[in-house]
Amino acid sequence: MQNDDINTDSKKHLDDLNNHLKTARASDYLNTCRKVVCADGFTMSVQASENHYCSPRNNEGPWSSAEIGYPSRIEPLLWNYADEPGKWTDTVYGYVPIELIAAVVEVHGGLIKNEKSQ
């Protein structure tokens, strides 16, 4: 999926995610970002840095894929990327295309705030 193939709402979610990955650092340790919180209460860790399963593996971006961890609810859109299939809310999802992450955010009503990392 290319950026030109997605609708306006998805492009806004892409912009929100890229902004989150660049500015929502909760810790300098491992360049960890705060959790993503969606309008329906769904949360997930979305990370991209030299220490995470993302592409490119750097701290500057822009990223074509990112790492998701420990979603608050089962999200079938992510299943193909699970490190431990079957442990849907207790696993990491590596190299998830940024457009798919934006689609997950859209399904859950959009990004509303960033929660402190735990």
C-alpha positions, 0 to 999 in steps of 0.5 A: 500500500502506497501513501497515494492509495489511502484516503484522507483520514488514513493520511492524517493517521499516518501523519499522527503516527510519524509525529508520535514516533518522532516526539513522544519519547517517554525515555531516552533508554532504548528510545521508547515512545509512550503508548498510542491511545485510540478513541475507543480505548484501544492502546498499543505500544508503537516503537521505531528506533535503532533498538526496535523491529522497524525499517529503517532501523534508525532514530530519525525516520521516516519509517516504512514499518514499526514495532507494535507491542502488547495491544490492549485487545486482540486486533486481527489486522496485526496477526501476520506480524506476531512474534508469538501467535496466539498470545495476541495481547502479550507479544511483539509485532515486528516490522508492521507496515506504517500504513497498516498501523494507521489502518488499525488506528483508524479502525479504533477511532483515531489517535487521541493521546499518548499514554506514558510507557510502562 
